[in-house]
């Protein structure tokens, strides 16, 4: 459904909440096909394994440039969520997520949504 809407309204930026959870694979697929689709990572900072896997999909799909940080405040405190998010870079994983990728999402991404192309 999102894919069809994204194709019909190419000039409209679409933000999928919670990385499309539980359909993160499908979210990345839609993002790969549609440059106007973004996703936030809110609520996932308390689930590092799930967040890591979603980020791996995004890295492999070359869509990290359209991921947006979110804490899901007031459910989660923004400062703690940001700290937890950056902590993903410190996980001992065979395919780590580079800290630079995480910092880019955390500090730069919101502007991509509000500034014109």
DSSP file (Angstrom, degrees, kcal/mol; ACC not computed):
  #  RESIDUE AA STRUCTURE BP1 BP2  ACC     N-H-->O    O-->H-N    N-H-->O    O-->H-N    TCO  KAPPA ALPHA  PHI   PSI    X-CA   Y-CA   Z-CA
    1    1 A X     >        0   0    0      0, 0.0     4,-2.2     0, 0.0     5,-0.2   0.000 360.0 360.0 360.0 -47.4    0.0    0.0    0.0
    2    2 A X  H  >  +     0   0    0      1,-0.2     4,-3.1     2,-0.2     5,-0.2   0.896 360.0  56.0 -62.5 -39.2    2.7    2.5    0.9
    3    3 A X  H  > S+     0   0    0      1,-0.2     4,-2.1     2,-0.2    -1,-0.2   0.922 108.2  47.1 -58.8 -44.9    4.6    1.6   -2.2
    4    4 A X  H  > S+     0   0    0      2,-0.2     4,-2.2     1,-0.2    -1,-0.2   0.924 113.9  46.8 -64.2 -44.9    1.6    2.5   -4.4
    5    5 A X  H  X S+     0   0    0     -4,-2.2     4,-2.2     1,-0.2    -2,-0.2   0.919 111.4  52.1 -63.1 -43.7    1.0    5.8   -2.5
    6    6 A X  H  < S+     0   0    0     -4,-3.1    -1,-0.2     1,-0.2    -2,-0.2   0.874 111.9  46.3 -62.0 -37.6    4.7    6.7   -2.7
    7    7 A X  H >< S+     0   0    0     -4,-2.1     3,-0.6    -5,-0.2    -1,-0.2   0.872 113.4  48.5 -72.4 -36.6    4.7    6.1   -6.5
    8    8 A X  H 3< S+     0   0    0     -4,-2.2     2,-0.3     1,-0.3    -2,-0.2   0.834 120.6  36.1 -71.3 -32.6    1.4    8.1   -7.0
    9    9 A X  T ><  +     0   0    0     -4,-2.2     3,-2.0    -5,-0.2    -1,-0.3  -0.540  67.0 160.3-122.6  64.3    2.6   11.1   -4.9
   10   10 A X  T <  S+     0   0    0     -3,-0.6    -1,-0.1    -2,-0.3    -2,-0.1   0.737  74.3  57.1 -60.1 -25.9    6.4   11.3   -5.7
   11   11 A X  T 3  S+     0   0    0     -3,-0.1     2,-0.5     2,-0.1    -1,-0.3   0.506  91.9  85.9 -85.0  -3.3    6.5   14.9   -4.6
   12   12 A X  S <  S-     0   0    0     -3,-2.0     2,-0.5    -6,-0.2    -3,-0.1  -0.860  74.6-138.5-101.8 127.0    5.2   14.0   -1.1
   13   13 A X        -     0   0    0     -2,-0.5     2,-0.5   100,-0.1    24,-0.2  -0.714  18.7-158.5 -84.6 130.8    7.6   12.9    1.5
   14   14 A X  E     -a   37   0A   0     22,-3.2    24,-3.7    -2,-0.5     2,-0.6  -0.933   4.3-160.3-114.8 128.7    6.3   10.0    3.5
   15   15 A X  E     -a   38   0A   0     -2,-0.5     2,-0.6    22,-0.2    24,-0.2  -0.941   6.2-154.3-112.8 116.9    7.7    9.1    7.0
   16   16 A X  E >   -a   39   0A   0     22,-2.8    24,-2.5    -2,-0.6     3,-0.8  -0.794  20.6-130.5 -91.1 124.5    7.0    5.6    8.3
   17   17 A X  G >  S+     0   0    0     -2,-0.6     3,-2.2     1,-0.2     4,-0.2  -0.375  80.5   9.9 -75.3 151.0    7.0    5.5   12.1
   18   18 A X  G >  S-     0   0    0      1,-0.3     3,-2.2     2,-0.2    -1,-0.2   0.758 123.4 -72.5  55.9  30.1    9.0    3.0   14.1
   19   19 A X  G <  S-     0   0    0     21,-1.7    -1,-0.3    -3,-0.8     8,-0.2   0.770  85.3 -68.4  58.3  26.2   10.9    1.8   11.0
   20   20 A X  G X  S-     0   0    0     -3,-2.2     3,-3.0     1,-0.2    -1,-0.3   0.647  81.5-139.6  71.2  13.5    7.7    0.1    9.9
   21   21 A X  T <  S+     0   0    0     -3,-2.2    -1,-0.2     1,-0.4    -2,-0.1  -0.192  79.7  20.3 -51.0 132.3    8.0   -2.4   12.8
   22   22 A X  T 3  S+     0   0    0     -3,-0.1     2,-0.6     0, 0.0    -1,-0.4  -0.946 126.5  56.0 -93.1  13.0    7.5   -5.3   12.6
   23   23 A X    <>  +     0   0    0     -3,-3.0     4,-2.2     1,-0.2    -2,-0.2  -0.390  59.5 140.7-102.5  55.7    7.9   -5.0    8.8
   24   24 A X  H  > S+     0   0    0     -2,-0.6     4,-2.4     2,-0.2     5,-0.2   0.878  71.0  54.6 -67.5 -37.3   11.4   -3.6    8.7
   25   25 A X  H  > S+     0   0    0     -3,-0.3     4,-2.1     1,-0.2    -1,-0.2   0.953 111.9  44.2 -58.3 -48.3   12.4   -5.7    5.7
   26   26 A X  H  > S+     0   0    0      1,-0.2     4,-2.5     2,-0.2    -2,-0.2   0.863 109.9  56.5 -65.8 -36.0    9.5   -4.4    3.7
   27   27 A X  H  X S+     0   0    0     -4,-2.2     4,-2.4    -8,-0.2    -1,-0.2   0.930 108.4  46.7 -61.1 -45.4   10.1   -0.9    4.9
   28   28 A X  H  X S+     0   0    0     -4,-2.4     4,-2.5     2,-0.2    -2,-0.2   0.902 110.6  53.3 -64.3 -40.4   13.7   -1.0    3.5
   29   29 A X  H  X S+     0   0    0     -4,-2.1     4,-1.6     2,-0.2    -2,-0.2   0.927 110.6  46.4 -59.6 -45.0   12.4   -2.4    0.2
   30   30 A X  H  X S+     0   0    0     -4,-2.5     4,-1.6     1,-0.2    -1,-0.2   0.898 112.3  51.0 -64.9 -39.9    9.9    0.4   -0.1
   31   31 A X  H  < S+     0   0    0     -4,-2.4     6,-0.2     1,-0.2    -1,-0.2   0.876 107.0  54.1 -65.0 -36.6   12.6    2.9    0.7
   32   32 A X  H  < S+     0   0    0     -4,-2.5    -1,-0.2     1,-0.2    -2,-0.2   0.859 114.4  41.3 -64.8 -34.4   14.9    1.4   -1.9
   33   33 A X  H  < S+     0   0    0     -4,-1.6     2,-0.5     1,-0.2    -1,-0.2   0.720 118.3  45.9 -84.6 -22.7   12.2    1.8   -4.6
   34   34 A X    ><  -     0   0    0     -4,-1.6     3,-1.7    -5,-0.1    -1,-0.2  -0.937  57.1-164.4-133.5 110.2   11.0    5.3   -3.5
   35   35 A X  T 3  S+     0   0    0     -2,-0.5    -1,-0.1     1,-0.3    -4,-0.1   0.636  90.8  64.1 -65.9 -13.8   13.3    8.2   -2.7
   36   36 A X  T 3  S+     0   0    0    -30,-0.1   -22,-3.2   -23,-0.1     2,-0.5   0.353  83.1  93.7 -93.1   6.5   10.3   10.0   -1.1
   37   37 A X  E <   +a   14   0A   0     -3,-1.7     2,-0.3    -6,-0.2   -22,-0.2  -0.886  49.9 174.1-105.9 128.5    9.9    7.4    1.7
   38   38 A X  E     -a   15   0A   0    -24,-3.7   -22,-2.8    -2,-0.5     2,-0.3  -0.770  13.0-154.7-120.6 165.7   11.7    7.9    5.0
   39   39 A X  E     -ab  16  67A   0     27,-2.1    29,-2.6    -2,-0.3     2,-0.3  -0.997   6.6-143.0-143.0 143.4   11.5    6.0    8.3
   40   40 A X  E     - b   0  68A   0    -24,-2.5   -21,-1.7    -2,-0.3    29,-0.2  -0.707   9.1-144.1-100.5 161.1   12.1    6.9   11.9
   41   41 A X    >   +     0   0    0     27,-2.0     3,-1.6    -2,-0.3     4,-0.4   0.165  45.1 147.6-107.8  16.6   13.7    4.6   14.4
   42   42 A X  T 3   +     0   0    0      1,-0.2    29,-0.2    26,-0.2    30,-0.1  -0.189  66.4  17.3 -59.4 149.6   11.7    5.7   17.4
   43   43 A X  T >  S+     0   0    0     28,-0.3     3,-0.7    27,-0.3    -1,-0.2   0.067 104.3  90.5  74.2 -17.3   10.9    3.0   20.1
   44   44 A X  G X   +     0   0    0     -3,-1.6     3,-1.8     1,-0.2     7,-0.5   0.661  62.9  79.5 -81.3 -13.9   13.7    0.8   18.7
   45   45 A X  G 3  S+     0   0    0     -4,-0.4     3,-0.3     1,-0.3    -1,-0.2   0.762  91.3  54.0 -66.3 -21.4   16.4    2.2   21.0
   46   46 A X  G <  S+     0   0    0     -3,-0.7     2,-0.3     1,-0.2    -1,-0.3   0.463 106.9  55.0 -88.3  -0.6   15.1    0.0   23.8
   47   47 A X    <>  +     0   0    0     -3,-1.8     4,-2.7     1,-0.1     3,-0.3  -0.657  67.7 173.8-127.6  74.3   15.4   -3.0   21.6
   48   48 A X  H  > S+     0   0    0     -3,-0.3     4,-3.1    -2,-0.3     5,-0.2   0.823  76.2  52.4 -58.0 -36.4   19.1   -2.9   20.4
   49   49 A X  H  > S+     0   0    0      2,-0.2     4,-2.3     1,-0.2    -1,-0.2   0.934 113.2  44.3 -65.9 -43.9   19.0   -6.3   18.6
   50   50 A X  H  > S+     0   0    0     -3,-0.3     4,-2.3     2,-0.2    -2,-0.2   0.911 115.3  48.7 -65.1 -42.4   16.0   -5.3   16.6
   51   51 A X  H  X S+     0   0    0     -4,-2.7     4,-2.8    -7,-0.5     5,-0.2   0.927 109.9  51.8 -63.0 -45.4   17.5   -1.8   15.9
   52   52 A X  H  X S+     0   0    0     -4,-3.1     4,-2.6    -5,-0.2    -2,-0.2   0.938 110.6  47.9 -56.5 -48.0   20.8   -3.3   14.9
   53   53 A X  H  X S+     0   0    0     -4,-2.3     4,-2.1     1,-0.2    -1,-0.2   0.897 112.1  49.2 -63.2 -40.4   19.1   -5.7   12.4
   54   54 A X  H  X S+     0   0    0     -4,-2.3     4,-2.2     1,-0.2    -1,-0.2   0.914 111.6  49.0 -63.7 -42.3   17.0   -2.8   11.0
   55   55 A X  H  X S+     0   0    0     -4,-2.8     4,-2.9     2,-0.2    -2,-0.2   0.879 107.9  54.5 -65.6 -37.4   20.1   -0.7   10.6
   56   56 A X  H  X S+     0   0    0     -4,-2.6     4,-2.8    -5,-0.2     5,-0.2   0.931 108.7  49.1 -60.5 -44.2   21.9   -3.5    8.9
   57   57 A X  H  X S+     0   0    0     -4,-2.1     4,-2.1     1,-0.2    -2,-0.2   0.920 112.2  48.4 -59.3 -43.4   19.1   -3.8    6.4
   58   58 A X  H  <>S+     0   0    0     -4,-2.2     5,-2.6     2,-0.2     6,-0.6   0.894 111.7  48.8 -65.9 -40.5   19.2    0.0    5.8
   59   59 A X  H ><5S+     0   0    0     -4,-2.9     3,-1.1     1,-0.2    -2,-0.2   0.949 114.4  45.2 -63.2 -48.2   23.0   -0.1    5.3
   60   60 A X  H 3<5S+     0   0    0     -4,-2.8    -2,-0.2     1,-0.3    -1,-0.2   0.821 115.3  47.9 -66.6 -30.4   22.8   -2.9    2.9
   61   61 A X  T 3<5S-     0   0    0     -4,-2.1    -1,-0.3    -5,-0.2    -2,-0.2   0.444 108.6-125.9 -88.5  -0.3   19.9   -1.3    1.1
   62   62 A X  T < 5S+     0   0    0     -3,-1.1    -3,-0.2    -4,-0.5    -4,-0.1   0.895  76.2 117.8  58.1  44.1   21.7    2.1    0.9
   63   63 A X    > < +     0   0    0     -5,-2.6     3,-2.2    -6,-0.1    -4,-0.2   0.212  26.7 109.3-123.3  14.7   18.8    3.9    2.6
   64   64 A X  G >   +     0   0    0     -6,-0.6     3,-1.5     1,-0.3    -1,-0.1   0.757  69.6  72.1 -63.2 -20.7   20.4    5.2    5.8
   65   65 A X  G 3  S+     0   0    0      1,-0.3    -1,-0.3    -7,-0.2    -2,-0.1   0.599 100.0  46.7 -68.8  -8.7   20.2    8.7    4.3
   66   66 A X  G <  S+     0   0    0     -3,-2.2   -27,-2.1     2,-0.0     2,-0.4   0.109  85.9 107.6-121.7  21.0   16.5    8.5    4.8
   67   67 A X  E <   -b   39   0A   0     -3,-1.5     2,-0.4   -29,-0.2   -27,-0.2  -0.821  52.6-158.6 -95.9 141.8   16.4    7.2    8.4
   68   68 A X  E     -b   40   0A   0    -29,-2.6   -27,-2.0    -2,-0.4   -26,-0.2  -0.957  15.3-123.0-123.1 135.5   15.4    9.7   11.0
   69   69 A X        +     0   0    0     36,-0.9     2,-0.3    -2,-0.4    13,-0.0  -0.534  36.3 166.2 -74.6 142.2   16.1    9.6   14.7
   70   70 A X        -     0   0    0     -2,-0.2   -27,-0.3     1,-0.1    36,-0.0  -0.968  29.2-161.8-153.3 144.8   13.2    9.6   17.1
   71   71 A X        -     0   0    0     -2,-0.3   -28,-0.3   -29,-0.2     3,-0.1   0.661  38.0-126.0 -98.8 -19.1   12.8    8.9   20.8
   72   72 A X    >>  -     0   0    0      1,-0.2     3,-1.8   -30,-0.1     4,-0.5   0.825  45.5-139.4  69.0  36.1    9.1    8.4   20.9
   73   73 A X  T 34 S+     0   0    0      1,-0.3    -1,-0.2     2,-0.2     4,-0.1  -0.391  78.3  31.9 -58.1 137.7    8.8   11.0   23.7
   74   74 A X  T 34 S+     0   0    0     -3,-0.1    -1,-0.3    -2,-0.1     3,-0.1  -0.978 121.0  53.9 -93.1   3.0    7.2   10.9   26.2
   75   75 A X  T <4 S+     0   0    0     -3,-1.8     2,-0.4     1,-0.2    -2,-0.2   0.878 122.4  25.4 -64.1 -35.3    7.4    7.1   26.3
   76   76 A X  S  < S-     0   0    0     -4,-0.5     2,-0.3    -5,-0.1    -1,-0.2  -0.988  88.6-112.9-132.5 140.5   11.2    7.4   26.1
   77   77 A X     >  -     0   0    0     -2,-0.4     4,-2.6     1,-0.1     5,-0.2  -0.557  24.8-137.6 -72.7 126.1   13.5   10.2   27.3
   78   78 A X  H  > S+     0   0    0     -2,-0.3     4,-2.5     1,-0.2     5,-0.2   0.871  99.1  50.7 -56.0 -43.9   15.2   11.7   24.2
   79   79 A X  H  > S+     0   0    0      1,-0.2     4,-2.1     2,-0.2    -1,-0.2   0.922 113.9  44.7 -63.5 -42.8   18.7   12.1   25.7
   80   80 A X  H  > S+     0   0    0      2,-0.2     4,-2.8     1,-0.2     5,-0.2   0.897 112.0  52.8 -67.4 -39.7   18.8    8.4   26.8
   81   81 A X  H  X S+     0   0    0     -4,-2.6     4,-2.4     2,-0.2    -2,-0.2   0.902 109.5  49.3 -61.8 -40.4   17.3    7.3   23.5
   82   82 A X  H  X S+     0   0    0     -4,-2.5     4,-2.4    -5,-0.2    -2,-0.2   0.912 111.7  48.6 -65.1 -42.5   20.1    9.1   21.7
   83   83 A X  H  X S+     0   0    0     -4,-2.1     4,-1.5     1,-0.2    -2,-0.2   0.929 113.1  47.1 -62.2 -45.8   22.8    7.6   23.9
   84   84 A X  H  < S+     0   0    0     -4,-2.8     4,-0.5     2,-0.2    -2,-0.2   0.887 110.5  53.5 -63.3 -38.8   21.3    4.1   23.4
   85   85 A X  H >< S+     0   0    0     -4,-2.4     3,-1.5     1,-0.2     4,-0.3   0.940 109.3  46.4 -62.2 -48.4   21.2    4.7   19.6
   86   86 A X  H >< S+     0   0    0     -4,-2.4     3,-1.5     1,-0.3     4,-0.3   0.791 100.8  70.0 -65.1 -26.4   24.8    5.7   19.4
   87   87 A X  G >< S+     0   0    0     -4,-1.5     3,-1.4     1,-0.3     4,-0.4   0.675  77.9  79.1 -64.8 -17.1   25.6    2.7   21.6
   88   88 A X  G X  S+     0   0    0     -3,-1.5     3,-1.2    -4,-0.5     9,-0.4   0.839  85.4  61.5 -59.2 -31.8   24.7    0.4   18.6
   89   89 A X  G <  S+     0   0    0     -3,-1.5    -1,-0.3    -4,-0.3    -2,-0.2   0.744 100.0  55.4 -66.2 -21.9   28.2    1.3   17.2
   90   90 A X  G <  S+     0   0    0     -3,-1.4    -1,-0.2    -4,-0.3    -2,-0.2   0.478  78.8 115.9 -92.2  -2.7   29.8   -0.4   20.2
   91   91 A X  S <  S-     0   0    0     -3,-1.2     2,-1.7    -4,-0.4     6,-0.1  -0.436  73.9-121.6 -67.1 138.9   28.0   -3.7   19.9
   92   92 A X        +     0   0    0     -2,-0.1     2,-0.3     4,-0.1    -1,-0.1  -0.634  57.1 149.7 -82.7  87.5   30.4   -6.6   19.2
   93   93 A X    >   -     0   0    0     -2,-1.7     3,-0.5     1,-0.1     0, 0.0  -0.889  58.0-125.3-121.8 150.6   28.9   -7.7   15.9
   94   94 A X  T 3  S+     0   0    0     -2,-0.3     2,-0.5     1,-0.3    -1,-0.1   0.841 113.2  35.1 -62.7 -31.4   30.5   -9.3   12.8
   95   95 A X  T 3  S-     0   0    0     -3,-0.0    -1,-0.3     2,-0.0    -3,-0.0  -0.760  90.9-163.7-121.4  83.1   29.1   -6.5   10.7
   96   96 A X    <   -     0   0    0     -3,-0.5     2,-0.6    -2,-0.5    -7,-0.1  -0.215  20.6-120.5 -68.8 157.2   29.2   -3.4   12.9
   97   97 A X        -     0   0    0     -9,-0.4    -6,-0.1    -6,-0.1    -1,-0.1  -0.875  36.3-117.4 -93.9 123.0   27.2   -0.2   12.2
   98   98 A X    >>  -     0   0    0     -2,-0.6     4,-1.6     1,-0.1     3,-0.7  -0.347  10.3-132.6 -65.0 138.2   29.7    2.6   11.8
   99   99 A X  H 3> S+     0   0    0      1,-0.2     4,-3.0     2,-0.2     5,-0.2   0.851 106.4  61.6 -58.1 -35.7   29.4    5.4   14.4
  100  100 A X  H 3> S+     0   0    0      1,-0.2     4,-2.0     2,-0.2    -1,-0.2   0.866 102.5  50.9 -61.1 -36.4   29.5    8.0   11.5
  101  101 A X  H <> S+     0   0    0     -3,-0.7     4,-2.1     2,-0.2    -1,-0.2   0.930 112.2  46.5 -65.3 -45.3   26.3    6.5   10.1
  102  102 A X  H  X S+     0   0    0     -4,-1.6     4,-2.8     1,-0.2    -2,-0.2   0.909 112.2  49.8 -64.8 -42.7   24.6    6.7   13.4
  103  103 A X  H  X S+     0   0    0     -4,-3.0     4,-3.0     2,-0.2     5,-0.4   0.884 108.7  53.3 -64.5 -37.4   25.8   10.3   14.1
  104  104 A X  H  X>S+     0   0    0     -4,-2.0     4,-2.1    -5,-0.2     5,-1.0   0.928 111.9  44.8 -62.5 -44.3   24.6   11.3   10.6
  105  105 A X  H  X5S+     0   0    0     -4,-2.1   -36,-0.9     3,-0.2     4,-0.6   0.932 117.6  45.1 -63.3 -45.5   21.1    9.9   11.3
  106  106 A X  H  <5S+     0   0    0     -4,-2.8    -2,-0.2    -5,-0.2    -1,-0.2   0.903 126.8  24.2 -67.3 -43.4   21.0   11.5   14.8
  107  107 A X  H  <5S+     0   0    0     -4,-3.0    -3,-0.2    -5,-0.2    -2,-0.2   0.735 129.5  29.1-100.7 -24.2   22.3   14.9   14.0
  108  108 A X  H >X5S+     0   0    0     -4,-2.1     3,-1.0    -5,-0.4     4,-0.5   0.706  92.2  83.0-112.4 -23.4   21.6   15.6   10.3
  109  109 A X  H >X<S+     0   0    0     -5,-1.0     3,-1.6    -4,-0.6     4,-0.8   0.824  76.8  65.6 -64.3 -38.8   18.6   13.8    9.1
  110  110 A X  H >> S+     0   0    0     -5,-0.3     4,-1.2     1,-0.3     3,-0.8   0.840  96.7  60.0 -55.6 -30.8   15.6   16.0   10.2
  111  111 A X  H <> S+     0   0    0     -3,-1.0     4,-2.3     1,-0.2    -1,-0.3   0.816  94.8  63.0 -66.8 -29.1   16.7   18.7    7.8
  112  112 A X  H << S+     0   0    0     -3,-1.6    -1,-0.2    -4,-0.5    -2,-0.2   0.799 104.1  49.2 -64.6 -27.3   16.4   16.3    4.8
  113  113 A X  H << S+     0   0    0     -3,-0.8    -1,-0.2    -4,-0.8    -2,-0.2   0.843 118.4  34.8 -80.3 -33.5   12.7   16.1    5.5
  114  114 A X  H  < S+     0   0    0     -4,-1.2     2,-0.3     2,-0.1    -2,-0.2   0.704 101.2  79.6 -99.5 -20.0   11.9   19.8    5.8
  115  115 A X  S  < S-     0   0    0     -4,-2.3     0, 0.0    -5,-0.2     0, 0.0  -0.657  86.8-107.5 -87.8 144.1   14.3   21.3    3.3
  116  116 A X              0   0    0     -2,-0.3    -1,-0.1     1,-0.1    -2,-0.1  -0.300 360.0 360.0 -65.9 154.1   13.3   21.2   -0.4
  117  117 A X              0   0    0      0, 0.0    -1,-0.1     0, 0.0    -2,-0.0   0.479 360.0 360.0 -66.9 360.0   15.2   18.8   -2.7
